[in-house]
Amino acid sequence: MIYRRHLMKELTLTAVGVFFILLIILISTQVINLLGRVAGGRVAFDAIGTMLAVWVLGLTPLLLILTVFVSVLTVFARYWRDSEMVVWLATGLSLKRWLLPVGVFITPFVLLTAVISLSIAPWAEARGKSFAGFLKQKQDLSLLEEGVFKTRSDGSVYFVGHFDLDKGVAEQVFVRTVDKKTGRTVVVLAQSGVLADEDDKRILRLQDGNRYSGLAGQGDFDQVGFQAADLTIAVNPKIEGRDADRHTATNAQLWASDNPNWHAELMWRWSMPLTIPVLALLALSLSYSNPRHGKSYSIIFAAVFFFIYQSLLTFARTKIGTGQINFWVGLLPAHLIMFIAGIVLLRYRDNPLIFHKKETQ
């Protein structure tokens, strides 16, 4: 029918605009955050693009949820504001007839959110962490650049007189660190060193050197000579076969785990696609405004309901994570409560005669 095609077109155009506006805002804030972490040495500069892509992909389900909610609310609020809904109800048509086209509109969002939340986002999170760790390792190895003093994020200073990249042999090695427990400055001088991997660590095996330690400004430095010593340069991440955490674990791993936190993560993933139809129903019910008054509080009421909905889900997630309730008890009540609220509000808005009588009294 004509009204369905018009609604689908308007919802689609609105959704595209809302999605990209939200995406630009979130990307801008995350870029600033990542640049701050790069400046602090916590993230390799080359990892910014990958981490940003993983972060955006992980946040896409939330973006899709907000896009549906805001789009449906905006379009139907305009219908009420332009008296189109008044004409609709005056002809004897029910608001329930809008449920079918709205359901058709949100179906791709539900499916896409389910796929990303349940499969793609955990996979991308795992690959992103592995790649970021690899680049951080590469950044740490760049400390062995010959003839240049290099500083790590922990404040350690390195100097290598000559470094043979093919053989992994460094000569004339200087290292200055500060012992966090005692506050003593430690200086290591060695004639040579060889790169090696051991226990998931990249180490530099120093040979024929001396170690000096003491408090800066005092003359009580200790000197110890050594023929061989190991210096950790970087920690190698396990790219394959590593133990997944709850954010990178598969749904089967989360379900089979006895850890309540993993069940809470699974509950949150399943809640993402379930949230969309419930919020769409609430948006349709809360979009009402009276054209005679010239003011609409639908946005405020919608924000309140959205906040209540998210608070219920967060509360249930916390209770599951602490083991106070099981998975199913935490998953279903919030969605059922808000779904029933949407049905009640829709039936209330579907009876304009009683509603307008109350307003004119």
C-alpha positions in Angstrom: 0.0 0.0 0.0 1.0 3.6 -0.5 1.3 4.5 3.2 3.6 1.5 3.7 5.9 2.5 0.9 6.0 6.1 2.1 6.8 5.0 5.7 9.6 2.7 4.6 11.2 5.4 2.5 11.0 7.9 5.3 12.3 5.5 7.9 15.2 4.4 5.7 16.3 8.0 4.9 16.0 8.9 8.6 17.9 5.8 9.7 20.8 6.5 7.4 21.2 10.1 8.6 20.9 9.1 12.3 23.4 6.2 11.9 26.1 8.3 10.3 25.7 11.2 12.7 26.0 8.9 15.7 29.0 7.1 14.0 30.8 10.4 13.4 30.3 11.6 17.0 31.5 8.3 18.5 34.5 8.0 16.1 35.6 11.5 16.9 35.6 10.9 20.7 37.4 7.5 20.3 40.1 8.9 18.1 40.9 11.5 20.7 41.0 8.8 23.3 43.4 6.6 21.2 45.7 9.5 20.5 46.0 10.1 24.2 46.9 6.4 24.8 49.5 6.6 22.0 51.0 9.7 23.6 51.3 7.7 26.9 52.9 4.8 25.2 50.1 2.4 26.0 49.2 1.8 22.3 51.4 1.5 19.2 50.7 4.3 16.7 50.3 1.7 13.9 47.5 0.1 15.8 45.2 3.1 15.8 43.4 2.1 12.6 42.9 -1.5 13.7 41.7 -0.7 17.2 39.4 2.0 15.9 37.8 -0.5 13.4 37.4 -3.2 16.1 35.9 -0.6 18.5 33.4 0.6 15.9 32.5 -2.9 14.9 31.9 -3.8 18.6 29.8 -0.7 19.1 27.8 -1.3 15.9 25.0 -3.2 17.7 24.4 -0.3 20.0 24.5 2.1 17.0 21.9 0.0 15.2 19.7 -0.1 18.3 19.8 3.7 18.7 19.2 4.2 15.0 16.0 2.2 15.0 14.7 3.8 18.2 15.4 7.4 17.1 14.3 6.8 13.5 10.9 5.3 14.5 10.4 8.0 17.2 11.3 10.8 14.9 9.1 9.8 11.9 6.0 9.1 13.9 6.4 12.2 16.0 6.3 14.2 12.8 3.2 12.3 11.8 1.5 13.3 15.0 2.9 16.9 14.8 1.5 17.3 11.2 -1.9 15.9 12.2 -1.4 12.9 9.9 -2.0 10.5 12.7 -5.1 12.4 13.8 -6.5 11.9 10.3 -5.5 8.2 10.4 -7.4 7.6 13.6 -10.4 9.7 12.5 -10.9 7.3 9.6 -11.3 4.5 12.0 -7.9 2.9 11.4 -5.9 1.5 14.3 -2.3 2.3 15.3 -1.7 -1.5 15.3 -1.7 -1.4 11.5 1.7 0.4 11.7 3.2 -2.6 13.4 3.6 -4.6 10.2 5.6 -2.0 8.2 7.7 -1.1 11.2 8.4 -4.8 11.7 9.5 -5.1 8.1 11.8 -2.1 8.6 13.5 -3.4 11.7 14.0 -7.0 10.5 17.3 -6.3 8.8 18.5 -4.4 11.8 17.6 -7.3 14.1 19.4 -9.8 11.9 22.5 -7.7 11.4 22.7 -6.9 15.2 22.4 -10.6 16.0 25.2 -11.6 13.6 27.5 -8.8 14.8 26.8 -9.2 18.5 27.0 -13.0 18.6 29.7 -13.8 16.1 31.6 -10.9 14.3 32.3 -8.7 17.3 33.9 -11.4 19.5 36.0 -12.5 16.5 37.1 -9.0 15.7 37.9 -8.3 19.4 40.2 -11.3 19.5 42.0 -10.4 16.2 42.2 -6.8 17.3 43.9 -7.6 20.6 46.4 -10.0 18.8 47.3 -7.4 16.2 47.6 -4.6 18.7 49.9 -6.8 20.8 52.0 -7.6 17.7 52.4 -3.9 16.9 53.3 -3.1 20.5 55.9 -5.9 20.4 57.3 -4.4 17.2 57.3 -0.9 18.8 59.3 -2.3 21.7 61.8 -4.0 19.4 62.4 -0.6 17.8 64.2 0.3 21.0 67.2 -1.5 19.7 67.9 1.1 17.0 71.6 1.6 17.0 73.2 4.9 17.9 70.0 6.4 19.4 68.7 6.7 23.0 65.2 5.2 23.1 62.7 5.5 26.0 60.0 2.9 26.8 56.6 3.7 28.2 57.8 2.6 31.6 60.6 5.2 31.6 63.4 2.8 30.8 66.2 4.2 28.6 68.1 2.0 26.1 71.1 2.6 23.9 72.8 0.2 21.4 76.0 1.2 19.8 75.6 -1.3 16.9 72.8 -3.8 16.1 72.9 -6.6 13.5 69.3 -7.1 12.6 69.9 -10.4 10.7 71.9 -12.1 13.5 70.0 -10.3 16.3 73.3 -9.3 18.0 73.7 -6.0 19.7 77.0 -4.4 20.8 77.8 -1.7 23.4 74.5 -2.0 25.2 73.4 0.7 27.8 70.2 0.3 29.9 68.9 2.6 32.6 65.8 1.7 34.7 64.3 2.5 38.1 63.4 -0.3 40.5 59.7 0.4 41.4 60.0 -1.3 44.8 63.2 0.4 46.1 63.3 3.5 43.9 66.9 2.8 43.1 68.4 3.7 39.7 69.8 0.7 37.8 72.3 1.1 35.0 73.5 -1.9 33.0 76.5 -1.8 30.6 77.3 -4.8 28.5 79.7 -5.5 25.6 77.1 -7.4 23.6 73.7 -9.0 23.6 71.7 -11.6 21.6 67.9 -11.5 21.0 66.1 -14.7 21.9 62.5 -15.9 22.6 61.7 -17.7 25.9 58.4 -18.3 27.7 56.4 -16.0 25.4 59.0 -13.2 26.0 61.5 -11.5 23.7 64.7 -11.2 25.8 68.1 -9.7 25.2 70.9 -12.0 26.6 73.6 -9.6 27.7 77.2 -10.8 27.9 80.3 -9.4 29.7 78.9 -6.4 31.5 78.4 -4.6 34.8 75.3 -3.6 36.7 75.2 -0.5 38.8 72.4 0.3 41.3 71.8 3.1 43.8 69.9 6.2 44.7 70.5 9.2 42.5 72.6 11.9 44.2 74.2 9.5 46.6 77.5 7.7 46.4 76.5 4.3 47.6 76.1 2.7 44.2 76.6 -1.1 44.1 78.5 -2.6 41.2 78.1 -6.2 40.1 79.9 -7.8 37.2 78.3 -10.5 35.1 79.2 -12.8 32.2 75.5 -13.3 31.2 72.2 -11.7 32.1 68.7 -11.7 30.6 66.8 -8.4 29.8 63.2 -8.6 28.8 62.5 -6.4 25.8 58.9 -7.4 25.0 56.1 -9.9 25.8 55.0 -11.8 22.8 51.2 -12.2 22.6 49.9 -15.7 21.7 48.3 -15.1 18.4 46.9 -18.5 18.0 45.5 -21.0 20.5 45.4 -18.5 23.3 42.9 -18.6 26.1 40.0 -16.4 25.2 38.6 -14.0 27.7 34.8 -13.4 28.0 34.8 -10.6 25.4 36.5 -12.8 22.8 35.0 -16.2 23.6 32.5 -17.9 21.4 28.9 -18.3 22.4 29.5 -22.1 22.9 32.4 -21.3 25.3 30.4 -18.8 27.2 27.5 -21.3 27.6 29.7 -24.1 28.7 31.6 -22.1 31.2 30.8 -22.2 34.9 31.9 -18.6 35.4 28.9 -16.3 36.1 30.7 -13.4 34.4 30.8 -15.4 31.1 27.0 -16.1 31.4 26.5 -12.4 31.9 28.4 -11.7 28.7 26.3 -14.2 26.8 23.1 -12.6 28.2 24.3 -9.2 27.0 25.0 -10.5 23.5 21.6 -12.1 23.2 19.9 -9.0 24.6 21.2 -6.8 21.7 18.9 -8.1 19.0 16.0 -8.6 21.4 16.1 -4.9 22.3 15.3 -3.6 18.8 11.7 -4.8 18.4 10.9 -3.8 22.0 12.3 -0.3 21.5 10.5 0.1 18.1 7.2 -0.7 19.8 8.0 1.8 22.6 8.9 4.4 20.0 5.7 4.0 18.1 3.7 4.3 21.4 5.7 7.2 22.8 5.7 9.3 19.6 2.3 10.9 20.4 2.0 14.6 20.6 -1.1 16.9 20.5 -0.8 19.4 17.6 -3.1 21.9 19.4 -0.6 22.3 22.3 2.4 23.0 20.0 4.7 21.3 22.5 5.7 17.6 22.6 7.4 15.8 25.4 7.7 12.5 23.5 11.5 12.8 23.3 11.7 13.2 27.1 9.4 10.3 27.8 11.3 8.2 25.2 14.6 9.0 26.8 13.3 8.0 30.2 12.0 4.7 29.0 15.3 4.0 27.2 17.2 4.8 30.4 14.9 2.5 32.4 15.3 -0.3 29.8 19.1 -0.1 29.8 19.2 0.1 33.6 17.1 -3.1 33.9 19.4 -4.9 31.5 22.5 -3.6 33.3 21.1 -4.7 36.6 20.3 -8.1 35.3 23.8 -8.5 33.8 25.3 -7.5 37.2 23.2 -10.0 39.1 24.1 -12.8 36.6 27.7 -11.9 36.9 27.7 -12.2 40.7 25.8 -15.5 40.5 22.7 -14.2 42.3 20.4 -15.2 39.5 20.7 -17.7 36.6 20.9 -16.9 32.9 17.2 -17.2 31.9 15.9 -15.2 35.0 18.3 -12.4 34.0 17.6 -12.4 30.3 13.8 -12.4 30.0 12.2 -10.1 32.6 13.6 -6.8 31.3 12.4 -7.4 27.8 9.0 -8.7 28.9 8.4 -5.7 31.2 9.2 -3.2 28.5 7.3 -5.1 25.8 4.2 -5.2 28.0 4.6 -1.5 28.7 4.8 -0.8 24.9 1.6 -2.9 24.3 -0.3 -1.0 27.1 0.8 2.4 25.8 -0.1 1.5 22.2 -3.6 0.4 23.3 -3.9 3.6 25.3 -3.0 5.7 22.2 -5.2 3.7 20.0 -8.3 5.0 21.8 -8.2 8.8 21.0 -11.8 9.5 22.0 -11.2 8.7 25.7 -7.8 10.4 25.6 -9.0 13.7 24.1 -12.0 13.8 26.5 -9.6 13.6 29.4 -7.4 16.4 28.0 -10.4 18.8 27.4 -11.8 18.4 30.9 
